[in-house]
Amino acid sequence: MDRSLHQQNSCVQKGTHKMLIHPTAIISDKAKIASDVRIGAYSIISGNVEISQGCTIGPHVIIKGVTKIGKNNHIYSFASIGGDP
């Protein structure tokens, strides 16, 4: 996992789009995240995860494995998706 995407202002530039990713979140280099996704504090996105447009990932969420989250979903705090908690 790589924290290199994060900046202190919680707004991450990836290509020409901006995502709102909390600086404490950990995002895998393999993850594919749409340009308008919000990711909360201490969330972990690992592996070949794909998160589509309009999604909000709450704080303390773990999404891993080969997992695809469709458009306009809200994943609430402390959820674990794609593997054992």
Number of C-alpha atoms within 10 A of each C-alpha: 13 13 13 12 17 19 14 10 10 20 16 19 15 12 7 6 10 16 17 18 27 21 21 19 22 22 24 18 16 14 20 16 20 18 20 17 20 21 28 21 18 17 25 22 29 22 19 16 22 20 24 19 16 15 21 21 25 19 20 18 23 24 26 21 15 13 18 17 17 12 14 13 15 13 19 14 15 15 15 17 17 15 11 7 10
